[in-house]
Amino acid sequence: MIKIKEFVHDEEGQTLVEYGLLVALIALVVIGILTVLGGKIRNIFVTANTGLKSTT
């Protein structure tokens, strides 16, 4: 019975789960930002590449 009480009150696993949730949330935000801004960033690189090719 004591082991069960210790297991219920152990908080080490909760910390690991919280860090996992934070990493997942950060990953979702980064994916969302790249999805929204990906086309604009690509256009910037294409424009820069085209400009470099035309000057050489």
Secondary structure, DSSP 8 states (H G I E B T S, - for coil): -HHHHHHHH--HHHHHHHHHHHHHHHHHHHHHHHHHHHHHHHHHHHHHHHHHHHH-
